[in-house]
Amino acid sequence: MNYLRNTWYAAMWSHDLKPGQIVGRTYLNEQVVLFRSNNGVVSALDDICPHRFAPLHKGSLVDGCKIRCGYHGLEFDGEGACVRNPHGKERIPAAAHTRAYPVTEKHSMIWIWMGDQPADLDLVPDFQLIDDAPPELVSRRDWMKMEAGFELVVDNLMDLSHTSFLHDGLLGNEATIKSDTKVEQSGHCVTVDRMARNVPVTKFHDLQFLRDGQPVDLWTKITWQPPACLVNDNGVTRPGASRSEGTGVYGIHFLTPETETTCWYHFVAVRQNPVYHGEPLDTEIREQIAEMRRYAFQEQDHDMIRAQQQAILRSGRSLKELSLESDVGIERYKRVLRGLRQAESSVIDKQKSDRDTRIPQTLTAV
């Protein structure tokens, strides 16, 4: 797959990598080992020892900051340089190094840069709303591995008309099928805004709002920014009232390709304009929000998207999707992503061409 590479991807939640811990992951078809030193610094290296190609994540952390290969004991620092060879005269060969990937931490997330261009910290996606929200309004920072390519998951999120069927009663219902929908684009970001008016309240929304089972206006406004970060401004209000008079959540989704047919899915929700019901109910609501979201993603979305991926693979042929009016957001974001990939590929091709022209050609006399 032609991945967009010179950009930041969500690697894992910061709290999932403790000091002294080593984790092996695959991103964009590349094996990566992440580790956190005892002083809190995160490093990411190519997960392969250059000696006999053993995965470094099967090794151990020594001196609190170096990773030791579990096969023959070569040690590498956070920049990928071999700093110790315990064998023979302990000479370190010039080729004893492995690639280091730029990483940074922001918004409770470890971000990784998989491209060949210098990493630009200004390009880390802005999700300051996670940092600014009081802890009691932030749900569990959760994740799962999806057995489907990341674009199928983005498709699922950018066309939320599926909630009327796949999440019937939980996030949508038959009455929400007919929603006022508009698509907007700002730069490379694409937004799909849907409003269903005077509809039966769903379980997820009644939990947070008035808890009276009465009809509501339900909105979902989801924004995608490349390559695969999304925020869903989702909530309910009394019929005819403004959105500011209602309540809801910002559902945040970070997707990172693992392979062509699998991806990492990190998610969290931040409550907006919450209706307080007092303790212990408010704490229970926060936990129920996290549980409902995970149930919807794991038991409903994942089951369906995995089946889609399997159907595509079984077909053994190129499939052409049938487009509906509700697919306009999907088509728009795909067009943007395709353009960014083509632009990046053009730069890479030019760099390769420039390198080739600088290589002296050997002339053979005839």
Contacts in CASP RR format, 6 or more apart in sequence:
PFRMAT RR
TARGET T0000
AUTHOR 0000-0000-0000
METHOD contacts of the structure
MODEL  1
MNYLRNTWYAAMWSHDLKPGQIVGRTYLNEQVVLFRSNNGVVSALDDICP
HRFAPLHKGSLVDGCKIRCGYHGLEFDGEGACVRNPHGKERIPAAAHTRA
YPVTEKHSMIWIWMGDQPADLDLVPDFQLIDDAPPELVSRRDWMKMEAGF
ELVVDNLMDLSHTSFLHDGLLGNEATIKSDTKVEQSGHCVTVDRMARNVP
VTKFHDLQFLRDGQPVDLWTKITWQPPACLVNDNGVTRPGASRSEGTGVY
GIHFLTPETETTCWYHFVAVRQNPVYHGEPLDTEIREQIAEMRRYAFQEQ
DHDMIRAQQQAILRSGRSLKELSLESDVGIERYKRVLRGLRQAESSVIDK
QKSDRDTRIPQTLTAV
1 29 0 8 1.000
1 257 0 8 1.000
1 260 0 8 1.000
2 341 0 8 1.000
2 345 0 8 1.000
3 28 0 8 1.000
3 29 0 8 1.000
3 114 0 8 1.000
3 227 0 8 1.000
3 257 0 8 1.000
3 341 0 8 1.000
4 226 0 8 1.000
4 227 0 8 1.000
4 337 0 8 1.000
4 340 0 8 1.000
4 341 0 8 1.000
4 344 0 8 1.000
5 28 0 8 1.000
5 114 0 8 1.000
5 115 0 8 1.000
5 116 0 8 1.000
5 344 0 8 1.000
6 113 0 8 1.000
6 115 0 8 1.000
6 116 0 8 1.000
6 117 0 8 1.000
6 344 0 8 1.000
7 113 0 8 1.000
7 115 0 8 1.000
7 123 0 8 1.000
7 226 0 8 1.000
7 227 0 8 1.000
8 104 0 8 1.000
8 111 0 8 1.000
8 112 0 8 1.000
8 113 0 8 1.000
8 119 0 8 1.000
8 123 0 8 1.000
8 124 0 8 1.000
8 125 0 8 1.000
9 27 0 8 1.000
9 28 0 8 1.000
9 111 0 8 1.000
9 112 0 8 1.000
9 113 0 8 1.000
9 114 0 8 1.000
9 227 0 8 1.000
9 228 0 8 1.000
9 256 0 8 1.000
9 257 0 8 1.000
10 109 0 8 1.000
10 110 0 8 1.000
10 111 0 8 1.000
10 229 0 8 1.000
10 254 0 8 1.000
10 255 0 8 1.000
10 256 0 8 1.000
10 264 0 8 1.000
10 266 0 8 1.000
11 25 0 8 1.000
11 27 0 8 1.000
11 32 0 8 1.000
11 34 0 8 1.000
11 44 0 8 1.000
11 103 0 8 1.000
11 109 0 8 1.000
11 110 0 8 1.000
11 111 0 8 1.000
11 112 0 8 1.000
11 256 0 8 1.000
12 23 0 8 1.000
12 25 0 8 1.000
12 34 0 8 1.000
12 109 0 8 1.000
12 110 0 8 1.000
12 143 0 8 1.000
12 264 0 8 1.000
12 266 0 8 1.000
13 108 0 8 1.000
13 109 0 8 1.000
13 110 0 8 1.000
13 141 0 8 1.000
13 143 0 8 1.000
13 266 0 8 1.000
14 105 0 8 1.000
14 108 0 8 1.000
14 109 0 8 1.000
14 110 0 8 1.000
15 108 0 8 1.000
15 141 0 8 1.000
16 23 0 8 1.000
16 143 0 8 1.000
17 23 0 8 1.000
17 34 0 8 1.000
17 35 0 8 1.000
17 36 0 8 1.000
17 42 0 8 1.000
17 110 0 8 1.000
18 36 0 8 1.000
19 36 0 8 1.000
19 37 0 8 1.000
19 38 0 8 1.000
19 39 0 8 1.000
19 40 0 8 1.000
20 35 0 8 1.000
20 36 0 8 1.000
20 37 0 8 1.000
20 38 0 8 1.000
20 61 0 8 1.000
20 64 0 8 1.000
21 35 0 8 1.000
21 36 0 8 1.000
21 61 0 8 1.000
22 33 0 8 1.000
22 34 0 8 1.000
22 35 0 8 1.000
22 56 0 8 1.000
22 57 0 8 1.000
22 59 0 8 1.000
22 60 0 8 1.000
22 61 0 8 1.000
22 67 0 8 1.000
23 33 0 8 1.000
23 34 0 8 1.000
23 35 0 8 1.000
23 57 0 8 1.000
24 31 0 8 1.000
24 32 0 8 1.000
24 33 0 8 1.000
24 34 0 8 1.000
24 47 0 8 1.000
24 55 0 8 1.000
24 57 0 8 1.000
25 31 0 8 1.000
25 32 0 8 1.000
25 33 0 8 1.000
25 34 0 8 1.000
25 258 0 8 1.000
25 264 0 8 1.000
26 32 0 8 1.000
26 258 0 8 1.000
26 259 0 8 1.000
27 112 0 8 1.000
27 114 0 8 1.000
27 256 0 8 1.000
27 257 0 8 1.000
27 258 0 8 1.000
27 264 0 8 1.000
28 114 0 8 1.000
28 256 0 8 1.000
28 257 0 8 1.000
29 257 0 8 1.000
29 258 0 8 1.000
29 259 0 8 1.000
29 260 0 8 1.000
30 46 0 8 1.000
30 114 0 8 1.000
31 46 0 8 1.000
31 47 0 8 1.000
31 48 0 8 1.000
31 55 0 8 1.000
32 44 0 8 1.000
32 45 0 8 1.000
32 46 0 8 1.000
32 47 0 8 1.000
32 101 0 8 1.000
32 112 0 8 1.000
33 44 0 8 1.000
33 45 0 8 1.000
33 46 0 8 1.000
33 47 0 8 1.000
33 55 0 8 1.000
33 56 0 8 1.000
33 57 0 8 1.000
33 67 0 8 1.000
34 42 0 8 1.000
34 43 0 8 1.000
34 44 0 8 1.000
34 103 0 8 1.000
34 110 0 8 1.000
34 112 0 8 1.000
35 42 0 8 1.000
35 43 0 8 1.000
35 61 0 8 1.000
35 67 0 8 1.000
36 42 0 8 1.000
36 43 0 8 1.000
37 43 0 8 1.000
37 61 0 8 1.000
37 64 0 8 1.000
37 65 0 8 1.000
37 78 0 8 1.000
38 64 0 8 1.000
38 65 0 8 1.000
39 64 0 8 1.000
39 65 0 8 1.000
41 65 0 8 1.000
41 78 0 8 1.000
42 103 0 8 1.000
42 105 0 8 1.000
42 110 0 8 1.000
43 67 0 8 1.000
43 77 0 8 1.000
43 78 0 8 1.000
43 79 0 8 1.000
43 80 0 8 1.000
43 100 0 8 1.000
43 103 0 8 1.000
44 100 0 8 1.000
44 101 0 8 1.000
44 102 0 8 1.000
44 103 0 8 1.000
44 112 0 8 1.000
45 56 0 8 1.000
45 67 0 8 1.000
45 76 0 8 1.000
45 78 0 8 1.000
45 80 0 8 1.000
45 98 0 8 1.000
45 99 0 8 1.000
45 100 0 8 1.000
45 101 0 8 1.000
46 98 0 8 1.000
46 99 0 8 1.000
46 100 0 8 1.000
46 101 0 8 1.000
47 55 0 8 1.000
47 56 0 8 1.000
47 57 0 8 1.000
48 54 0 8 1.000
48 55 0 8 1.000
48 56 0 8 1.000
48 98 0 8 1.000
49 55 0 8 1.000
49 56 0 8 1.000
49 69 0 8 1.000
49 71 0 8 1.000
49 72 0 8 1.000
49 74 0 8 1.000
49 98 0 8 1.000
50 82 0 8 1.000
50 95 0 8 1.000
50 96 0 8 1.000
50 97 0 8 1.000
50 98 0 8 1.000
51 69 0 8 1.000
51 71 0 8 1.000
51 72 0 8 1.000
51 74 0 8 1.000
51 96 0 8 1.000
52 71 0 8 1.000
52 72 0 8 1.000
54 69 0 8 1.000
54 70 0 8 1.000
54 71 0 8 1.000
54 72 0 8 1.000
56 67 0 8 1.000
56 69 0 8 1.000
56 76 0 8 1.000
56 98 0 8 1.000
58 70 0 8 1.000
58 71 0 8 1.000
59 67 0 8 1.000
59 68 0 8 1.000
59 69 0 8 1.000
59 70 0 8 1.000
60 67 0 8 1.000
60 68 0 8 1.000
60 70 0 8 1.000
61 67 0 8 1.000
61 68 0 8 1.000
62 68 0 8 1.000
62 75 0 8 1.000
65 77 0 8 1.000
65 78 0 8 1.000
66 75 0 8 1.000
66 76 0 8 1.000
66 77 0 8 1.000
66 78 0 8 1.000
66 83 0 8 1.000
66 84 0 8 1.000
67 75 0 8 1.000
67 76 0 8 1.000
67 78 0 8 1.000
68 74 0 8 1.000
68 75 0 8 1.000
69 75 0 8 1.000
69 76 0 8 1.000
72 86 0 8 1.000
72 87 0 8 1.000
73 84 0 8 1.000
73 86 0 8 1.000
74 82 0 8 1.000
74 84 0 8 1.000
74 85 0 8 1.000
74 86 0 8 1.000
74 96 0 8 1.000
75 82 0 8 1.000
75 83 0 8 1.000
75 84 0 8 1.000
76 82 0 8 1.000
76 83 0 8 1.000
76 97 0 8 1.000
76 98 0 8 1.000
77 83 0 8 1.000
78 100 0 8 1.000
79 100 0 8 1.000
80 97 0 8 1.000
80 98 0 8 1.000
80 99 0 8 1.000
80 100 0 8 1.000
81 96 0 8 1.000
81 97 0 8 1.000
82 92 0 8 1.000
82 93 0 8 1.000
82 96 0 8 1.000
82 97 0 8 1.000
83 92 0 8 1.000
84 90 0 8 1.000
84 92 0 8 1.000
85 91 0 8 1.000
85 92 0 8 1.000
85 93 0 8 1.000
85 96 0 8 1.000
101 112 0 8 1.000
101 113 0 8 1.000
101 114 0 8 1.000
102 112 0 8 1.000
102 113 0 8 1.000
102 119 0 8 1.000
103 110 0 8 1.000
103 111 0 8 1.000
103 112 0 8 1.000
103 113 0 8 1.000
104 110 0 8 1.000
104 111 0 8 1.000
104 119 0 8 1.000
104 121 0 8 1.000
104 124 0 8 1.000
105 111 0 8 1.000
106 124 0 8 1.000
107 125 0 8 1.000
107 127 0 8 1.000
107 128 0 8 1.000
107 130 0 8 1.000
107 131 0 8 1.000
108 130 0 8 1.000
108 131 0 8 1.000
108 141 0 8 1.000
108 268 0 8 1.000
109 127 0 8 1.000
109 254 0 8 1.000
109 266 0 8 1.000
111 124 0 8 1.000
113 119 0 8 1.000
116 348 0 8 1.000
125 225 0 8 1.000
125 229 0 8 1.000
127 229 0 8 1.000
127 231 0 8 1.000
127 252 0 8 1.000
129 231 0 8 1.000
129 250 0 8 1.000
129 252 0 8 1.000
129 270 0 8 1.000
130 138 0 8 1.000
130 252 0 8 1.000
130 268 0 8 1.000
130 270 0 8 1.000
133 270 0 8 1.000
133 271 0 8 1.000
136 282 0 8 1.000
136 283 0 8 1.000
136 286 0 8 1.000
137 270 0 8 1.000
137 271 0 8 1.000
137 274 0 8 1.000
137 286 0 8 1.000
138 268 0 8 1.000
138 269 0 8 1.000
138 270 0 8 1.000
138 271 0 8 1.000
139 249 0 8 1.000
139 268 0 8 1.000
139 269 0 8 1.000
139 270 0 8 1.000
139 271 0 8 1.000
139 286 0 8 1.000
139 289 0 8 1.000
139 290 0 8 1.000
139 293 0 8 1.000
140 268 0 8 1.000
140 287 0 8 1.000
140 290 0 8 1.000
141 266 0 8 1.000
141 268 0 8 1.000
142 266 0 8 1.000
142 267 0 8 1.000
142 268 0 8 1.000
142 290 0 8 1.000
142 293 0 8 1.000
142 294 0 8 1.000
143 264 0 8 1.000
143 265 0 8 1.000
143 266 0 8 1.000
143 267 0 8 1.000
144 265 0 8 1.000
144 294 0 8 1.000
144 297 0 8 1.000
144 298 0 8 1.000
144 302 0 8 1.000
145 258 0 8 1.000
145 262 0 8 1.000
145 263 0 8 1.000
145 264 0 8 1.000
145 265 0 8 1.000
146 153 0 8 1.000
146 255 0 8 1.000
146 262 0 8 1.000
146 263 0 8 1.000
146 264 0 8 1.000
146 265 0 8 1.000
146 302 0 8 1.000
146 305 0 8 1.000
146 306 0 8 1.000
147 261 0 8 1.000
147 262 0 8 1.000
147 302 0 8 1.000
147 306 0 8 1.000
147 309 0 8 1.000
148 261 0 8 1.000
148 262 0 8 1.000
148 263 0 8 1.000
148 302 0 8 1.000
148 305 0 8 1.000
148 306 0 8 1.000
148 308 0 8 1.000
148 309 0 8 1.000
149 257 0 8 1.000
149 259 0 8 1.000
149 260 0 8 1.000
149 261 0 8 1.000
149 262 0 8 1.000
149 263 0 8 1.000
149 309 0 8 1.000
150 228 0 8 1.000
150 255 0 8 1.000
150 256 0 8 1.000
150 257 0 8 1.000
150 263 0 8 1.000
151 334 0 8 1.000
151 337 0 8 1.000
152 305 0 8 1.000
152 308 0 8 1.000
152 309 0 8 1.000
153 228 0 8 1.000
153 255 0 8 1.000
153 263 0 8 1.000
153 265 0 8 1.000
153 301 0 8 1.000
153 305 0 8 1.000
154 224 0 8 1.000
154 228 0 8 1.000
154 230 0 8 1.000
154 255 0 8 1.000
154 330 0 8 1.000
154 333 0 8 1.000
155 330 0 8 1.000
156 162 0 8 1.000
156 301 0 8 1.000
156 304 0 8 1.000
156 305 0 8 1.000
157 222 0 8 1.000
157 224 0 8 1.000
157 230 0 8 1.000
157 232 0 8 1.000
157 253 0 8 1.000
158 190 0 8 1.000
158 192 0 8 1.000
158 222 0 8 1.000
158 224 0 8 1.000
158 230 0 8 1.000
158 329 0 8 1.000
158 330 0 8 1.000
158 333 0 8 1.000
159 192 0 8 1.000
159 326 0 8 1.000
159 327 0 8 1.000
159 329 0 8 1.000
159 330 0 8 1.000
160 192 0 8 1.000
160 194 0 8 1.000
160 220 0 8 1.000
160 222 0 8 1.000
160 232 0 8 1.000
161 177 0 8 1.000
161 179 0 8 1.000
161 194 0 8 1.000
161 326 0 8 1.000
163 171 0 8 1.000
163 172 0 8 1.000
163 176 0 8 1.000
163 220 0 8 1.000
164 172 0 8 1.000
164 173 0 8 1.000
164 174 0 8 1.000
164 176 0 8 1.000
164 177 0 8 1.000
166 300 0 8 1.000
166 301 0 8 1.000
166 304 0 8 1.000
167 296 0 8 1.000
167 300 0 8 1.000
168 174 0 8 1.000
169 202 0 8 1.000
169 203 0 8 1.000
170 202 0 8 1.000
170 203 0 8 1.000
170 204 0 8 1.000
170 292 0 8 1.000
170 295 0 8 1.000
170 296 0 8 1.000
170 300 0 8 1.000
171 202 0 8 1.000
171 204 0 8 1.000
171 296 0 8 1.000
172 202 0 8 1.000
172 218 0 8 1.000
173 199 0 8 1.000
173 200 0 8 1.000
173 202 0 8 1.000
175 196 0 8 1.000
175 199 0 8 1.000
175 200 0 8 1.000
176 196 0 8 1.000
176 199 0 8 1.000
176 202 0 8 1.000
176 218 0 8 1.000
178 196 0 8 1.000
179 194 0 8 1.000
179 195 0 8 1.000
179 196 0 8 1.000
179 220 0 8 1.000
180 194 0 8 1.000
180 195 0 8 1.000
180 196 0 8 1.000
180 197 0 8 1.000
181 192 0 8 1.000
181 193 0 8 1.000
181 194 0 8 1.000
181 325 0 8 1.000
181 326 0 8 1.000
181 328 0 8 1.000
182 192 0 8 1.000
182 193 0 8 1.000
183 190 0 8 1.000
183 191 0 8 1.000
183 192 0 8 1.000
183 193 0 8 1.000
183 328 0 8 1.000
183 329 0 8 1.000
183 332 0 8 1.000
184 190 0 8 1.000
184 191 0 8 1.000
184 193 0 8 1.000
185 191 0 8 1.000
185 332 0 8 1.000
185 336 0 8 1.000
188 225 0 8 1.000
188 226 0 8 1.000
188 336 0 8 1.000
188 340 0 8 1.000
189 223 0 8 1.000
189 224 0 8 1.000
189 225 0 8 1.000
190 223 0 8 1.000
190 224 0 8 1.000
190 329 0 8 1.000
190 332 0 8 1.000
190 333 0 8 1.000
190 336 0 8 1.000
191 221 0 8 1.000
191 222 0 8 1.000
191 223 0 8 1.000
191 224 0 8 1.000
192 220 0 8 1.000
192 221 0 8 1.000
192 222 0 8 1.000
192 328 0 8 1.000
192 329 0 8 1.000
193 219 0 8 1.000
193 220 0 8 1.000
193 221 0 8 1.000
194 219 0 8 1.000
194 220 0 8 1.000
194 221 0 8 1.000
195 217 0 8 1.000
195 218 0 8 1.000
195 219 0 8 1.000
196 217 0 8 1.000
196 218 0 8 1.000
196 219 0 8 1.000
197 217 0 8 1.000
197 239 0 8 1.000
197 240 0 8 1.000
198 215 0 8 1.000
198 216 0 8 1.000
198 217 0 8 1.000
198 239 0 8 1.000
198 240 0 8 1.000
199 215 0 8 1.000
199 216 0 8 1.000
199 217 0 8 1.000
199 218 0 8 1.000
200 213 0 8 1.000
200 215 0 8 1.000
201 209 0 8 1.000
201 213 0 8 1.000
201 214 0 8 1.000
201 215 0 8 1.000
201 216 0 8 1.000
201 218 0 8 1.000
201 236 0 8 1.000
202 218 0 8 1.000
203 292 0 8 1.000
204 289 0 8 1.000
204 292 0 8 1.000
205 216 0 8 1.000
205 218 0 8 1.000
205 235 0 8 1.000
205 236 0 8 1.000
205 248 0 8 1.000
206 212 0 8 1.000
206 213 0 8 1.000
207 285 0 8 1.000
207 288 0 8 1.000
207 289 0 8 1.000
207 292 0 8 1.000
208 247 0 8 1.000
208 248 0 8 1.000
208 249 0 8 1.000
208 271 0 8 1.000
208 274 0 8 1.000
208 275 0 8 1.000
208 285 0 8 1.000
208 289 0 8 1.000
209 216 0 8 1.000
209 236 0 8 1.000
209 246 0 8 1.000
209 247 0 8 1.000
209 248 0 8 1.000
209 275 0 8 1.000
210 275 0 8 1.000
211 277 0 8 1.000
215 239 0 8 1.000
216 236 0 8 1.000
216 237 0 8 1.000
216 238 0 8 1.000
216 239 0 8 1.000
217 236 0 8 1.000
217 237 0 8 1.000
217 238 0 8 1.000
217 239 0 8 1.000
217 240 0 8 1.000
217 241 0 8 1.000
218 235 0 8 1.000
218 236 0 8 1.000
219 233 0 8 1.000
219 234 0 8 1.000
219 235 0 8 1.000
219 236 0 8 1.000
219 237 0 8 1.000
219 243 0 8 1.000
220 232 0 8 1.000
220 233 0 8 1.000
220 234 0 8 1.000
220 235 0 8 1.000
221 232 0 8 1.000
221 233 0 8 1.000
221 234 0 8 1.000
222 230 0 8 1.000
222 231 0 8 1.000
222 232 0 8 1.000
222 233 0 8 1.000
222 234 0 8 1.000
223 230 0 8 1.000
223 231 0 8 1.000
223 232 0 8 1.000
223 233 0 8 1.000
224 230 0 8 1.000
224 333 0 8 1.000
226 336 0 8 1.000
226 337 0 8 1.000
226 340 0 8 1.000
227 337 0 8 1.000
227 340 0 8 1.000
228 254 0 8 1.000
228 255 0 8 1.000
228 256 0 8 1.000
228 257 0 8 1.000
228 263 0 8 1.000
229 253 0 8 1.000
229 254 0 8 1.000
229 255 0 8 1.000
230 252 0 8 1.000
230 253 0 8 1.000
230 255 0 8 1.000
231 250 0 8 1.000
231 251 0 8 1.000
231 252 0 8 1.000
231 253 0 8 1.000
232 249 0 8 1.000
232 250 0 8 1.000
232 251 0 8 1.000
232 252 0 8 1.000
232 253 0 8 1.000
233 250 0 8 1.000
233 251 0 8 1.000
233 272 0 8 1.000
234 248 0 8 1.000
234 249 0 8 1.000
234 250 0 8 1.000
234 251 0 8 1.000
235 243 0 8 1.000
235 246 0 8 1.000
235 247 0 8 1.000
235 248 0 8 1.000
235 249 0 8 1.000
235 272 0 8 1.000
236 246 0 8 1.000
236 247 0 8 1.000
236 248 0 8 1.000
237 243 0 8 1.000
237 245 0 8 1.000
237 246 0 8 1.000
237 247 0 8 1.000
238 245 0 8 1.000
238 246 0 8 1.000
244 273 0 8 1.000
246 273 0 8 1.000
246 275 0 8 1.000
247 271 0 8 1.000
247 272 0 8 1.000
247 273 0 8 1.000
247 274 0 8 1.000
247 275 0 8 1.000
248 271 0 8 1.000
248 272 0 8 1.000
248 273 0 8 1.000
248 274 0 8 1.000
249 269 0 8 1.000
249 270 0 8 1.000
249 271 0 8 1.000
249 272 0 8 1.000
249 289 0 8 1.000
250 269 0 8 1.000
250 270 0 8 1.000
250 272 0 8 1.000
251 267 0 8 1.000
251 268 0 8 1.000
251 269 0 8 1.000
251 270 0 8 1.000
251 293 0 8 1.000
252 267 0 8 1.000
252 268 0 8 1.000
252 269 0 8 1.000
252 270 0 8 1.000
253 265 0 8 1.000
253 266 0 8 1.000
253 267 0 8 1.000
254 265 0 8 1.000
254 266 0 8 1.000
254 267 0 8 1.000
255 263 0 8 1.000
255 264 0 8 1.000
255 265 0 8 1.000
255 266 0 8 1.000
256 263 0 8 1.000
256 264 0 8 1.000
256 266 0 8 1.000
257 263 0 8 1.000
257 264 0 8 1.000
258 264 0 8 1.000
261 309 0 8 1.000
261 313 0 8 1.000
265 297 0 8 1.000
267 293 0 8 1.000
267 297 0 8 1.000
269 289 0 8 1.000
269 290 0 8 1.000
269 293 0 8 1.000
271 286 0 8 1.000
271 289 0 8 1.000
274 282 0 8 1.000
276 282 0 8 1.000
277 285 0 8 1.000
312 319 0 8 1.000
321 327 0 8 1.000
323 331 0 8 1.000
END
